């Protein structure tokens, strides 16, 4: 049984494939559609909002922040689609304040293109689940970790992956040119994707919240 864990980076997407819980492949893609087109994959876990709120904050993001404590800043609130579709951050922030009484962070708006790239195709693909790598690492290690951009943070994450049976080889081919933290994140997402495929994963919130279109909104781990 194959699953894929996906993380976005500045040039596209990095995907880690597991086969029965063990590393099978690492690939870099420019278009998320290439990943969603994979036919022999049971679950696609992705570190990107799946299901946008109608207003204000999703319960999934609030719950993930509560879990991570001092690492809560790694979770960005997913803005409503109307806010993301604004042409500039200034417009998005003003629109969010006008309609919902609260601004939108620059970090959230900076992800707008990737969020929107995922949102439409994910709506029609039941294999796609939202996973936040830091929540997965918290699940694996029992606590929040140092920044993944530090040596200690990266090494501790790699050890947690290996304890779960995911050994990343030194040569990742084209994916080896992707920043280390994004590769580690994709690998963590793949572990939660495998848990989803085996029906042993949990979600925050449980049950998932739904928006007005009926889309489930939850972070799985």
C-alpha positions, 0 to 999 in steps of 0.5 A: 500500500503506497501513500504520499506525504507532500510539502510545498517549497518555493519551487514547487512541491516535494513528495515522499512515498512510502510503501507499506510504511517504508521509504519508497521514493522522493520526488520534486514536482512543479505542479500539484496536479502531477501528484494528484494524478498518481493512480497507485496511491491510497492516501495523499497527505499534504501540508496545506489547508484542505477546506477553507473557512467561511469566516474567521479561524478554523477549529483545526488551526486553533487545535493544532496551535494548542497542541504545539504550545511554544511552537504554535507560531508554525501553524498559520490560520487558513483565511477564507477564499474571498480573502485569499483571492484579493490581489495584494496583502494590503487588500486582503488584510483590509477585506478580512478586517472589514468582513470578519473583524480580524486581519490576516497574517502576511505569512498566511497570505504569502501561501495564497498561490499554493493554498488555491492550487491545492483547494480546487483539485483536493475537493474532488479527491477523497484521498487527500488529507491535510497534515501538519508536520509539526503536529506529526512530530509532536505525536511521534516525540511527545513534545514540541521540537526546536526549530527545524532550521537548526542542526539540533531540530533537524537531527531530532526530526530525522531520528523520530522518522527513523524510529517510525521506520522511515529511513531517508537515503543520502541520495534523494535524486532531484528531491535532494536539491529541496531544502532539508526542512521541507524534505523532513516535513514531507516525510513526517506527513507521509507517516500520518498519511500511512496512519490514515490509510490504516485507519488509525489516525486521529484528527483535530478537531474530531469529528472534523469541522465542515464549511458551508460547502460541506468540505471537512476541515481537520488536521490529521496525525 
